Amino acid sequence: MTITLNNRKETFSPQEMSITRIMEEKSFHFKMLIVKLNGTLIPRESWPLTVVRNGDHLDIIHLVSGG
């Protein structure tokens, strides 16, 4: 499948993957993340069950705090 991940085209072998699986493949292991799928905010507890399909737009944003 080909998706837009953080405004870049990315291709994955399976035709469908969970958000959690995509994050594992891309090594996104930050604690403070915001995830949007096709413009909809996805709560953390839904990441393992939310399926990303060919053509979807996925934004995974790492929040950084500081002063």
DSSP file (Angstrom, degrees, kcal/mol; ACC not computed):
  #  RESIDUE AA STRUCTURE BP1 BP2  ACC     N-H-->O    O-->H-N    N-H-->O    O-->H-N    TCO  KAPPA ALPHA  PHI   PSI    X-CA   Y-CA   Z-CA
    1    1 A M              0   0    0      0, 0.0    11,-2.7     0, 0.0     2,-0.5   0.000 360.0 360.0 360.0 152.0    0.0    0.0    0.0
    2    2 A T  E     +A   11   0A   0      9,-0.2    53,-3.0    13,-0.1     2,-0.3  -0.982 360.0 167.4-119.6 126.6    1.1    3.6   -0.5
    3    3 A I  E     -A   10   0A   0      7,-2.6     7,-2.8    -2,-0.5     2,-0.7  -0.813  40.2-110.9-127.4 168.6    0.1    6.2    2.0
    4    4 A T  E     -Ab   9  57A   0     52,-2.5    54,-3.3    -2,-0.3     2,-0.6  -0.930  35.9-174.6-101.0 113.4    1.0    9.8    2.7
    5    5 A L  E >  S-Ab   8  58A   0      3,-3.2     3,-1.0    -2,-0.7    54,-0.2  -0.939  72.1 -20.9-113.4 113.2    2.9    9.8    6.0
    6    6 A N  T 3  S-     0   0    0     52,-2.6    -1,-0.2    -2,-0.6    53,-0.1   0.921 129.0 -50.4  52.2  48.2    3.8   13.2    7.3
    7    7 A N  T 3  S+     0   0    0     51,-0.2     2,-0.4     1,-0.2    -1,-0.2   0.633 120.6 103.3  67.6  18.3    3.4   14.7    3.8
    8    8 A R  E <  S-A    5   0A   0     -3,-1.0    -3,-3.2     2,-0.0     2,-0.3  -0.985  75.9-114.0-128.1 142.2    5.7   12.1    2.2
    9    9 A K  E     -A    4   0A   0     -2,-0.4     2,-0.4    -5,-0.2    -5,-0.2  -0.579  38.0-178.0 -72.0 130.5    4.7    9.1    0.1
   10   10 A E  E     -A    3   0A   0     -7,-2.8    -7,-2.6    -2,-0.3     2,-0.4  -0.988  13.6-151.6-131.8 140.8    5.5    5.8    1.9
   11   11 A T  E     -A    2   0A   0     -2,-0.4     2,-0.3    -9,-0.2    -9,-0.2  -0.947  12.1-176.0-117.2 134.2    5.0    2.3    0.6
   12   12 A F        -     0   0    0    -11,-2.7    -2,-0.0    -2,-0.4    10,-0.0  -0.931  29.5-126.8-125.6 149.7    4.5   -0.7    2.8
   13   13 A S  S    S+     0   0    0     -2,-0.3    -1,-0.1     2,-0.0   -11,-0.0   0.939  88.3  71.0 -64.8 -50.5    4.1   -4.4    1.8
   14   14 A P  S    S-     0   0    0      0, 0.0    -2,-0.2     0, 0.0     3,-0.1  -0.325  79.4-134.1 -66.9 153.7    0.8   -5.2    3.5
   15   15 A Q  S    S+     0   0    0      1,-0.2    39,-0.7    38,-0.0     2,-0.3   0.692  92.4  26.1 -79.1 -19.6   -2.3   -3.7    2.0
   16   16 A E  E     +E   53   0B   0     37,-0.2     2,-0.3   -15,-0.1    -1,-0.2  -0.996  68.7 172.7-142.8 142.4   -3.5   -2.7    5.4
   17   17 A M  E     -E   52   0B   0     35,-1.8    35,-3.6    -2,-0.3     2,-0.1  -0.990  31.4-113.5-145.6 151.3   -1.7   -2.0    8.7
   18   18 A S  E  >  -E   51   0B   0     -2,-0.3     4,-2.1    33,-0.2    33,-0.2  -0.444  32.0-114.3 -77.3 160.2   -2.5   -0.7   12.1
   19   19 A I  H  > S+     0   0    0     31,-1.5     4,-2.4    28,-1.0     5,-0.2   0.910 118.4  55.0 -59.2 -42.0   -1.2    2.7   13.2
   20   20 A T  H  > S+     0   0    0     27,-1.1     4,-2.0     1,-0.2    -1,-0.2   0.903 106.9  49.7 -59.2 -42.8    0.9    0.9   15.9
   21   21 A R  H  > S+     0   0    0     26,-0.2     4,-2.4     2,-0.2    -1,-0.2   0.900 109.7  50.7 -65.3 -41.0    2.5   -1.4   13.3
   22   22 A I  H  X S+     0   0    0     -4,-2.1     4,-2.1     1,-0.2    -1,-0.2   0.921 109.9  50.7 -61.9 -43.2    3.4    1.6   11.1
   23   23 A M  H  <>S+     0   0    0     -4,-2.4     5,-2.8     1,-0.2     4,-0.4   0.875 110.0  50.3 -63.5 -36.7    5.0    3.3   14.0
   24   24 A E  H ><5S+     0   0    0     -4,-2.0     3,-0.9     3,-0.2    -1,-0.2   0.927 111.1  48.2 -65.5 -44.5    7.0    0.2   14.8
   25   25 A E  H 3<5S+     0   0    0     -4,-2.4    -2,-0.2     1,-0.2    -1,-0.2   0.841 116.3  43.0 -65.0 -33.4    8.2   -0.1   11.2
   26   26 A K  T 3<5S-     0   0    0     -4,-2.1    -1,-0.2    -5,-0.2    -2,-0.2   0.407 111.4-121.5 -93.0   1.8    9.2    3.6   11.2
   27   27 A S  T < 5 +     0   0    0     -3,-0.9     2,-1.0    -4,-0.4    -3,-0.2   0.883  51.3 162.0  58.9  43.3   10.8    3.4   14.7
   28   28 A F      < +     0   0    0     -5,-2.8    -1,-0.2    -6,-0.1    -2,-0.1  -0.813   6.2 150.7 -91.7  99.1    8.5    6.1   16.1
   29   29 A H        +     0   0    0     -2,-1.0     2,-0.1    -3,-0.1    -1,-0.1  -0.019  19.1 134.2-122.0  29.0    8.9    5.4   19.8
   30   30 A F        -     0   0    0      1,-0.1     3,-0.1     2,-0.1    -2,-0.0  -0.470  52.3-138.5 -79.0 152.6    8.4    8.9   21.3
   31   31 A K  S    S+     0   0    0      1,-0.2     2,-1.0    -2,-0.1    -1,-0.1   0.895  90.8  56.1 -78.3 -41.2    6.1    9.3   24.3
   32   32 A M  S    S+     0   0    0     31,-0.3    31,-2.6     2,-0.0     2,-0.4  -0.760  73.7 151.6-100.9  95.2    4.3   12.5   23.3
   33   33 A L  E     -C   62   0A   0     -2,-1.0     2,-0.4    29,-0.2    29,-0.2  -0.942  32.4-157.7-125.0 144.6    2.7   11.8   19.9
   34   34 A I  E     -C   61   0A   0     27,-2.4    27,-3.1    -2,-0.4     2,-0.4  -0.980  16.4-163.6-115.0 132.7   -0.4   13.2   18.2
   35   35 A V  E     -C   60   0A   0      7,-0.5     7,-2.9    -2,-0.4     2,-0.4  -0.972   9.9-179.6-123.9 129.7   -1.9   11.0   15.4
   36   36 A K  E     -CD  59  41A   0     23,-2.6    23,-3.0    -2,-0.4     2,-0.5  -0.995   8.7-164.1-125.9 132.6   -4.3   12.0   12.7
   37   37 A L  E >  S-CD  58  40A   0      3,-2.6     3,-1.8    -2,-0.4    21,-0.2  -0.968  80.6 -19.3-117.0 117.0   -5.7    9.7   10.1
   38   38 A N  T 3  S-     0   0    0     19,-3.6    -1,-0.2    -2,-0.5    20,-0.1   0.868 130.8 -50.2  52.1  40.3   -7.3   11.5    7.1
   39   39 A G  T 3  S+     0   0    0     18,-0.3     2,-0.5     1,-0.2    -1,-0.3   0.401 114.1 117.1  85.3  -2.7   -7.7   14.6    9.3
   40   40 A T  E <   -D   37   0A   0     -3,-1.8    -3,-2.6     2,-0.0     2,-0.2  -0.875  67.3-122.9-104.7 127.7   -9.3   12.8   12.3
   41   41 A L  E     -D   36   0A   0     -2,-0.5    -5,-0.2    -5,-0.2    -7,-0.0  -0.485  25.1-153.3 -66.4 129.9   -7.5   12.8   15.6
   42   42 A I        -     0   0    0     -7,-2.9    -7,-0.5    -2,-0.2     5,-0.1  -0.932  13.3-128.5-110.8 119.5   -7.0    9.2   16.7
   43   43 A P    >>  -     0   0    0      0, 0.0     3,-2.1     0, 0.0     4,-0.5  -0.333  23.3-114.6 -65.7 148.4   -6.7    8.5   20.5
   44   44 A R  G >4 S+     0   0    0      1,-0.3     3,-1.4     2,-0.2   -10,-0.0   0.845 114.3  58.8 -51.4 -41.3   -3.7    6.5   21.7
   45   45 A E  G 34 S+     0   0    0      1,-0.3    -1,-0.3     2,-0.1     4,-0.2   0.675 104.3  53.2 -67.8 -14.3   -5.8    3.6   22.9
   46   46 A S  G X> S+     0   0    0     -3,-2.1     4,-1.6     1,-0.1     3,-0.8   0.542  81.3  92.3 -95.0  -8.4   -7.2    3.2   19.3
   47   47 A W  T << S+     0   0    0     -3,-1.4   -27,-1.1    -4,-0.5   -28,-1.0   0.884  84.2  50.3 -57.0 -43.3   -3.9    3.0   17.5
   48   48 A P  T 34 S+     0   0    0      0, 0.0    -1,-0.2     0, 0.0    -2,-0.1   0.796 118.9  38.7 -67.3 -23.8   -3.6   -0.9   17.6
   49   49 A L  T <4 S+     0   0    0     -3,-0.8     2,-0.6    -4,-0.2    -2,-0.2   0.580  91.5  98.3-101.2 -12.3   -7.1   -1.2   16.2
   50   50 A T     <  -     0   0    0     -4,-1.6   -31,-1.5    -3,-0.3     2,-0.4  -0.688  64.5-147.5 -85.4 121.7   -7.2    1.6   13.7
   51   51 A V  E     -E   18   0B   0     -2,-0.6     2,-0.5   -33,-0.2   -33,-0.2  -0.731   4.0-153.1 -95.0 132.2   -6.4    0.3   10.2
   52   52 A V  E     -E   17   0B   0    -35,-3.6   -35,-1.8    -2,-0.4     2,-0.2  -0.886  19.4-167.8-102.0 132.6   -4.6    2.4    7.6
   53   53 A R  E >   -E   16   0B   0     -2,-0.5     3,-2.2   -37,-0.2   -37,-0.2  -0.727  34.8 -65.8-120.0 167.0   -5.3    1.6    4.0
   54   54 A N  T 3  S+     0   0    0    -39,-0.7   -51,-0.2     1,-0.3    -1,-0.1  -0.219 120.4  19.2 -50.4 131.0   -3.9    2.4    0.6
   55   55 A G  T 3  S+     0   0    0    -53,-3.0    -1,-0.3     1,-0.3   -52,-0.2   0.332  91.4 137.5  90.0  -7.3   -4.3    6.1   -0.2
   56   56 A D    <   -     0   0    0     -3,-2.2   -52,-2.5   -54,-0.1     2,-0.5  -0.272  51.3-131.2 -71.1 159.3   -4.8    7.3    3.4
   57   57 A H  E     -b    4   0A   0    -54,-0.2   -19,-3.6   -52,-0.0     2,-0.5  -0.964  26.4-175.1-112.6 117.5   -3.1   10.4    4.9
   58   58 A L  E     -bC   5  37A   0    -54,-3.3   -52,-2.6    -2,-0.5     2,-0.5  -0.959   7.7-169.9-119.5 125.8   -1.4    9.7    8.2
   59   59 A D  E     - C   0  36A   0    -23,-3.0   -23,-2.6    -2,-0.5     2,-0.5  -0.971   3.4-177.0-115.3 123.8    0.2   12.4   10.3
   60   60 A I  E     - C   0  35A   0     -2,-0.5     2,-0.5   -25,-0.2   -25,-0.2  -0.961  12.0-169.4-120.1 110.5    2.3   11.4   13.3
   61   61 A I  E     - C   0  34A   0    -27,-3.1   -27,-2.4    -2,-0.5     2,-0.6  -0.882  13.9-147.3-111.7 125.6    3.5   14.4   15.2
   62   62 A H  E     - C   0  33A   0     -2,-0.5     2,-0.3   -29,-0.2   -29,-0.2  -0.808  17.0-144.0 -91.5 117.7    6.1   14.3   17.9
   63   63 A L        -     0   0    0    -31,-2.6     2,-0.4    -2,-0.6   -31,-0.3  -0.657  14.0-164.8 -83.5 135.7    5.4   17.0   20.6
   64   64 A V        -     0   0    0     -2,-0.3     2,-0.3     2,-0.0    -2,-0.0  -0.981   1.3-161.9-122.5 129.3    8.5   18.6   22.1
   65   65 A S        +     0   0    0     -2,-0.4     2,-0.3     2,-0.0    -2,-0.0  -0.780  25.5 131.9-108.8 156.4    8.4   20.6   25.3
   66   66 A G              0   0    0     -2,-0.3    -2,-0.0     1,-0.1     0, 0.0  -0.977 360.0 360.0 179.5-179.7   10.9   23.1   26.5
   67   67 A G              0   0    0     -2,-0.3    -1,-0.1     0, 0.0    -2,-0.0   0.410 360.0 360.0-138.4 360.0   11.4   26.5   27.9
